[in-house]
Amino acid sequence: MGKVLSVDNSTWDKEVLSADGLVMVDFWAVWCGPCQMVSPIVEELASEYEGKIKVLKLNTDDNPEIASRYQIMSIPTLNFFKDGKVIDRIVGAAPKKQFKEKIDQILSKV
């Protein structure tokens, strides 16, 4: 079963920038209601796309410099990374179907 791992300043470069393949990072915060709604969807996606994408979560309150570096202005934001670069993003809560369509679209290109 796919697992969503937490990432922070100390693990960012290894887990995201140096990762092989597609990485999806959920930028979130504990106080964010829409983030709490998206969280179970992100967990499901990690399982459904296991072996195809790496799924990580970054708490923006605990890691503001990373959030700032990627211009995260509202949360939740899900950034998709390939070869250490942002190749796409989803901003805001959305139904699972919309997340799956975006992931499938990206996977068809990479």
Rosetta constraint file for C-alpha pairs under 8 A:
AtomPair CA 1 CA 46 HARMONIC 7.90 0.50
AtomPair CA 1 CA 47 HARMONIC 5.12 0.50
AtomPair CA 1 CA 50 HARMONIC 7.00 0.50
AtomPair CA 2 CA 43 HARMONIC 7.83 0.50
AtomPair CA 2 CA 46 HARMONIC 4.81 0.50
AtomPair CA 2 CA 47 HARMONIC 3.89 0.50
AtomPair CA 2 CA 48 HARMONIC 7.25 0.50
AtomPair CA 2 CA 49 HARMONIC 7.41 0.50
AtomPair CA 2 CA 50 HARMONIC 4.95 0.50
AtomPair CA 3 CA 43 HARMONIC 6.96 0.50
AtomPair CA 3 CA 46 HARMONIC 5.83 0.50
AtomPair CA 3 CA 47 HARMONIC 6.63 0.50
AtomPair CA 3 CA 55 HARMONIC 7.32 0.50
AtomPair CA 4 CA 42 HARMONIC 7.68 0.50
AtomPair CA 4 CA 43 HARMONIC 6.16 0.50
AtomPair CA 4 CA 46 HARMONIC 6.19 0.50
AtomPair CA 4 CA 54 HARMONIC 7.98 0.50
AtomPair CA 4 CA 55 HARMONIC 5.30 0.50
AtomPair CA 4 CA 56 HARMONIC 5.30 0.50
AtomPair CA 4 CA 57 HARMONIC 6.85 0.50
AtomPair CA 5 CA 55 HARMONIC 6.79 0.50
AtomPair CA 5 CA 56 HARMONIC 4.88 0.50
AtomPair CA 5 CA 57 HARMONIC 6.23 0.50
AtomPair CA 6 CA 56 HARMONIC 5.60 0.50
AtomPair CA 6 CA 57 HARMONIC 4.80 0.50
AtomPair CA 6 CA 58 HARMONIC 5.99 0.50
AtomPair CA 7 CA 11 HARMONIC 5.75 0.50
AtomPair CA 7 CA 12 HARMONIC 5.91 0.50
AtomPair CA 7 CA 15 HARMONIC 7.26 0.50
AtomPair CA 7 CA 56 HARMONIC 6.32 0.50
AtomPair CA 7 CA 57 HARMONIC 5.97 0.50
AtomPair CA 7 CA 58 HARMONIC 5.34 0.50
AtomPair CA 8 CA 12 HARMONIC 5.60 0.50
AtomPair CA 8 CA 58 HARMONIC 6.19 0.50
AtomPair CA 8 CA 59 HARMONIC 7.58 0.50
AtomPair CA 8 CA 62 HARMONIC 7.80 0.50
AtomPair CA 8 CA 63 HARMONIC 6.28 0.50
AtomPair CA 9 CA 13 HARMONIC 7.98 0.50
AtomPair CA 9 CA 63 HARMONIC 6.40 0.50
AtomPair CA 9 CA 66 HARMONIC 7.23 0.50
AtomPair CA 11 CA 15 HARMONIC 5.86 0.50
AtomPair CA 12 CA 16 HARMONIC 5.51 0.50
AtomPair CA 12 CA 17 HARMONIC 6.88 0.50
AtomPair CA 13 CA 17 HARMONIC 4.75 0.50
AtomPair CA 13 CA 18 HARMONIC 6.00 0.50
AtomPair CA 14 CA 18 HARMONIC 5.09 0.50
AtomPair CA 14 CA 19 HARMONIC 6.51 0.50
AtomPair CA 15 CA 19 HARMONIC 5.58 0.50
AtomPair CA 16 CA 23 HARMONIC 6.55 0.50
AtomPair CA 16 CA 81 HARMONIC 7.19 0.50
AtomPair CA 16 CA 84 HARMONIC 6.35 0.50
AtomPair CA 17 CA 81 HARMONIC 7.78 0.50
AtomPair CA 17 CA 83 HARMONIC 6.54 0.50
AtomPair CA 17 CA 84 HARMONIC 3.84 0.50
AtomPair CA 17 CA 85 HARMONIC 7.28 0.50
AtomPair CA 18 CA 83 HARMONIC 6.93 0.50
AtomPair CA 18 CA 84 HARMONIC 6.22 0.50
AtomPair CA 19 CA 23 HARMONIC 7.42 0.50
AtomPair CA 19 CA 83 HARMONIC 7.02 0.50
AtomPair CA 19 CA 84 HARMONIC 7.30 0.50
AtomPair CA 20 CA 82 HARMONIC 7.72 0.50
AtomPair CA 20 CA 83 HARMONIC 6.97 0.50
AtomPair CA 21 CA 52 HARMONIC 7.71 0.50
AtomPair CA 21 CA 53 HARMONIC 6.82 0.50
AtomPair CA 21 CA 54 HARMONIC 7.77 0.50
AtomPair CA 21 CA 82 HARMONIC 6.13 0.50
AtomPair CA 21 CA 83 HARMONIC 7.20 0.50
AtomPair CA 22 CA 52 HARMONIC 7.26 0.50
AtomPair CA 22 CA 53 HARMONIC 5.03 0.50
AtomPair CA 22 CA 54 HARMONIC 6.33 0.50
AtomPair CA 22 CA 80 HARMONIC 6.89 0.50
AtomPair CA 22 CA 81 HARMONIC 5.85 0.50
AtomPair CA 22 CA 82 HARMONIC 5.10 0.50
AtomPair CA 22 CA 83 HARMONIC 7.92 0.50
AtomPair CA 22 CA 107 HARMONIC 7.95 0.50
AtomPair CA 22 CA 110 HARMONIC 7.99 0.50
AtomPair CA 23 CA 53 HARMONIC 5.58 0.50
AtomPair CA 23 CA 54 HARMONIC 4.65 0.50
AtomPair CA 23 CA 55 HARMONIC 5.96 0.50
AtomPair CA 23 CA 56 HARMONIC 7.45 0.50
AtomPair CA 23 CA 80 HARMONIC 5.62 0.50
AtomPair CA 23 CA 81 HARMONIC 5.00 0.50
AtomPair CA 23 CA 82 HARMONIC 6.50 0.50
AtomPair CA 24 CA 53 HARMONIC 6.93 0.50
AtomPair CA 24 CA 54 HARMONIC 6.12 0.50
AtomPair CA 24 CA 55 HARMONIC 4.90 0.50
AtomPair CA 24 CA 56 HARMONIC 6.15 0.50
AtomPair CA 24 CA 78 HARMONIC 6.46 0.50
AtomPair CA 24 CA 79 HARMONIC 5.70 0.50
AtomPair CA 24 CA 80 HARMONIC 4.53 0.50
AtomPair CA 24 CA 81 HARMONIC 6.34 0.50
AtomPair CA 25 CA 55 HARMONIC 6.03 0.50
AtomPair CA 25 CA 56 HARMONIC 4.71 0.50
AtomPair CA 25 CA 57 HARMONIC 5.37 0.50
AtomPair CA 25 CA 58 HARMONIC 6.78 0.50
AtomPair CA 25 CA 78 HARMONIC 5.40 0.50
AtomPair CA 25 CA 79 HARMONIC 5.28 0.50
AtomPair CA 25 CA 80 HARMONIC 6.45 0.50
AtomPair CA 25 CA 81 HARMONIC 7.87 0.50
AtomPair CA 26 CA 42 HARMONIC 7.79 0.50
AtomPair CA 26 CA 55 HARMONIC 7.77 0.50
AtomPair CA 26 CA 56 HARMONIC 6.18 0.50
AtomPair CA 26 CA 57 HARMONIC 4.55 0.50
AtomPair CA 26 CA 58 HARMONIC 6.06 0.50
AtomPair CA 26 CA 76 HARMONIC 6.75 0.50
AtomPair CA 26 CA 77 HARMONIC 5.98 0.50
AtomPair CA 26 CA 78 HARMONIC 4.49 0.50
AtomPair CA 26 CA 79 HARMONIC 6.73 0.50
AtomPair CA 27 CA 57 HARMONIC 6.02 0.50
AtomPair CA 27 CA 58 HARMONIC 4.94 0.50
AtomPair CA 27 CA 59 HARMONIC 6.08 0.50
AtomPair CA 27 CA 60 HARMONIC 6.11 0.50
AtomPair CA 27 CA 67 HARMONIC 7.44 0.50
AtomPair CA 27 CA 72 HARMONIC 7.75 0.50
AtomPair CA 27 CA 75 HARMONIC 6.33 0.50
AtomPair CA 27 CA 76 HARMONIC 5.63 0.50
AtomPair CA 27 CA 77 HARMONIC 5.23 0.50
AtomPair CA 27 CA 78 HARMONIC 6.06 0.50
AtomPair CA 27 CA 79 HARMONIC 7.80 0.50
AtomPair CA 28 CA 32 HARMONIC 7.09 0.50
AtomPair CA 28 CA 35 HARMONIC 5.71 0.50
AtomPair CA 28 CA 57 HARMONIC 7.15 0.50
AtomPair CA 28 CA 58 HARMONIC 6.24 0.50
AtomPair CA 28 CA 59 HARMONIC 5.15 0.50
AtomPair CA 28 CA 60 HARMONIC 5.79 0.50
AtomPair CA 28 CA 75 HARMONIC 5.66 0.50
AtomPair CA 28 CA 76 HARMONIC 5.14 0.50
AtomPair CA 28 CA 77 HARMONIC 7.14 0.50
AtomPair CA 29 CA 35 HARMONIC 6.85 0.50
AtomPair CA 29 CA 59 HARMONIC 5.21 0.50
AtomPair CA 29 CA 60 HARMONIC 5.78 0.50
AtomPair CA 29 CA 61 HARMONIC 6.15 0.50
AtomPair CA 29 CA 75 HARMONIC 7.59 0.50
AtomPair CA 29 CA 76 HARMONIC 7.98 0.50
AtomPair CA 30 CA 35 HARMONIC 7.73 0.50
AtomPair CA 30 CA 36 HARMONIC 7.60 0.50
AtomPair CA 30 CA 59 HARMONIC 7.69 0.50
AtomPair CA 32 CA 36 HARMONIC 6.51 0.50
AtomPair CA 32 CA 75 HARMONIC 7.37 0.50
AtomPair CA 32 CA 76 HARMONIC 7.82 0.50
AtomPair CA 33 CA 37 HARMONIC 6.51 0.50
AtomPair CA 34 CA 38 HARMONIC 6.26 0.50
AtomPair CA 34 CA 75 HARMONIC 7.70 0.50
AtomPair CA 34 CA 76 HARMONIC 6.67 0.50
AtomPair CA 34 CA 92 HARMONIC 7.25 0.50
AtomPair CA 34 CA 93 HARMONIC 5.64 0.50
AtomPair CA 35 CA 39 HARMONIC 6.04 0.50
AtomPair CA 35 CA 75 HARMONIC 6.74 0.50
AtomPair CA 35 CA 76 HARMONIC 5.12 0.50
AtomPair CA 35 CA 93 HARMONIC 7.05 0.50
AtomPair CA 36 CA 40 HARMONIC 7.65 0.50
AtomPair CA 37 CA 41 HARMONIC 7.70 0.50
AtomPair CA 37 CA 93 HARMONIC 7.23 0.50
AtomPair CA 38 CA 42 HARMONIC 6.26 0.50
AtomPair CA 38 CA 76 HARMONIC 7.65 0.50
AtomPair CA 38 CA 93 HARMONIC 5.99 0.50
AtomPair CA 38 CA 94 HARMONIC 7.42 0.50
AtomPair CA 39 CA 43 HARMONIC 6.34 0.50
AtomPair CA 40 CA 44 HARMONIC 6.25 0.50
AtomPair CA 41 CA 45 HARMONIC 6.14 0.50
AtomPair CA 41 CA 96 HARMONIC 6.07 0.50
AtomPair CA 42 CA 46 HARMONIC 6.20 0.50
AtomPair CA 42 CA 55 HARMONIC 7.76 0.50
AtomPair CA 43 CA 47 HARMONIC 6.65 0.50
AtomPair CA 44 CA 48 HARMONIC 6.16 0.50
AtomPair CA 45 CA 49 HARMONIC 5.82 0.50
AtomPair CA 45 CA 100 HARMONIC 7.66 0.50
AtomPair CA 46 CA 50 HARMONIC 5.73 0.50
AtomPair CA 46 CA 53 HARMONIC 7.52 0.50
AtomPair CA 46 CA 54 HARMONIC 7.26 0.50
AtomPair CA 46 CA 55 HARMONIC 5.74 0.50
AtomPair CA 49 CA 53 HARMONIC 5.95 0.50
AtomPair CA 50 CA 54 HARMONIC 7.33 0.50
AtomPair CA 58 CA 63 HARMONIC 7.29 0.50
AtomPair CA 59 CA 63 HARMONIC 6.18 0.50
AtomPair CA 60 CA 64 HARMONIC 5.22 0.50
AtomPair CA 60 CA 66 HARMONIC 7.67 0.50
AtomPair CA 60 CA 67 HARMONIC 5.80 0.50
AtomPair CA 63 CA 67 HARMONIC 6.64 0.50
AtomPair CA 64 CA 68 HARMONIC 5.97 0.50
AtomPair CA 65 CA 69 HARMONIC 6.06 0.50
AtomPair CA 66 CA 70 HARMONIC 6.46 0.50
AtomPair CA 67 CA 71 HARMONIC 6.17 0.50
AtomPair CA 67 CA 72 HARMONIC 5.22 0.50
AtomPair CA 68 CA 72 HARMONIC 6.01 0.50
AtomPair CA 72 CA 77 HARMONIC 6.97 0.50
AtomPair CA 74 CA 91 HARMONIC 7.20 0.50
AtomPair CA 74 CA 92 HARMONIC 7.34 0.50
AtomPair CA 75 CA 91 HARMONIC 6.86 0.50
AtomPair CA 75 CA 92 HARMONIC 6.09 0.50
AtomPair CA 76 CA 91 HARMONIC 6.19 0.50
AtomPair CA 76 CA 92 HARMONIC 5.09 0.50
AtomPair CA 76 CA 93 HARMONIC 6.46 0.50
AtomPair CA 77 CA 89 HARMONIC 6.94 0.50
AtomPair CA 77 CA 90 HARMONIC 5.66 0.50
AtomPair CA 77 CA 91 HARMONIC 4.38 0.50
AtomPair CA 77 CA 92 HARMONIC 5.89 0.50
AtomPair CA 78 CA 89 HARMONIC 5.42 0.50
AtomPair CA 78 CA 90 HARMONIC 5.09 0.50
AtomPair CA 78 CA 91 HARMONIC 6.42 0.50
AtomPair CA 79 CA 86 HARMONIC 6.42 0.50
AtomPair CA 79 CA 87 HARMONIC 7.73 0.50
AtomPair CA 79 CA 88 HARMONIC 6.04 0.50
AtomPair CA 79 CA 89 HARMONIC 4.33 0.50
AtomPair CA 79 CA 90 HARMONIC 6.58 0.50
AtomPair CA 80 CA 86 HARMONIC 5.59 0.50
AtomPair CA 80 CA 87 HARMONIC 5.72 0.50
AtomPair CA 80 CA 88 HARMONIC 5.19 0.50
AtomPair CA 80 CA 89 HARMONIC 5.80 0.50
AtomPair CA 81 CA 85 HARMONIC 5.16 0.50
AtomPair CA 81 CA 86 HARMONIC 4.45 0.50
AtomPair CA 81 CA 87 HARMONIC 5.67 0.50
AtomPair CA 81 CA 88 HARMONIC 7.39 0.50
AtomPair CA 82 CA 86 HARMONIC 6.58 0.50
AtomPair CA 82 CA 87 HARMONIC 6.50 0.50
AtomPair CA 88 CA 106 HARMONIC 7.99 0.50
AtomPair CA 90 CA 99 HARMONIC 7.89 0.50
AtomPair CA 94 CA 98 HARMONIC 6.34 0.50
AtomPair CA 94 CA 99 HARMONIC 7.09 0.50
AtomPair CA 95 CA 99 HARMONIC 6.86 0.50
AtomPair CA 96 CA 100 HARMONIC 6.20 0.50
AtomPair CA 97 CA 101 HARMONIC 6.15 0.50
AtomPair CA 98 CA 102 HARMONIC 6.30 0.50
AtomPair CA 99 CA 103 HARMONIC 6.20 0.50
AtomPair CA 100 CA 104 HARMONIC 5.99 0.50
AtomPair CA 101 CA 105 HARMONIC 6.05 0.50
AtomPair CA 102 CA 106 HARMONIC 6.21 0.50
AtomPair CA 103 CA 107 HARMONIC 6.03 0.50
AtomPair CA 104 CA 108 HARMONIC 6.13 0.50
AtomPair CA 105 CA 109 HARMONIC 6.79 0.50
AtomPair CA 106 CA 110 HARMONIC 6.40 0.50
